[in-house]
């Protein structure tokens, strides 16, 4: 287990989980670990849409660019 993936956001992990390399493998492993312990940082949660059909803003979006 590489500890650097503990600090990655959920959005980063979900973006790279289908990669067929070591990074993808570690992302899948970290996603599974987070499911087992019940942890989420909220960056990969779909917020739905507004009444006009536009996507709702993610309040955690500022964390995505900082940690990725």
C-alpha positions, 0 to 999 in steps of 0.5 A, a space after each residue: 500500500 502506498 500512503 500517498 494515495 491516502 491524500 488523493 481526492 475521491 475525484 482524482 481516484 475515480 478519474 484514474 481508476 480505469 488506468 491500466 498501470 500502477 497508478 490505476 491499480 493503486 487508485 482502485 485499491 484506495 477506492 476499495 479501502 475507503 469503501 470498507 472504512 466508509 470514508 468520502 471527502 465529497 469531491 466525487 459525489 454527483 450534486 444533481 442539476 438545478 431547475 434550469 438543467 445546469 449542473 450544481 456547483 461542487 462546494 469541494 471543487 477548490 480541493 480537486 485542483 489543489 490535491 491532484 
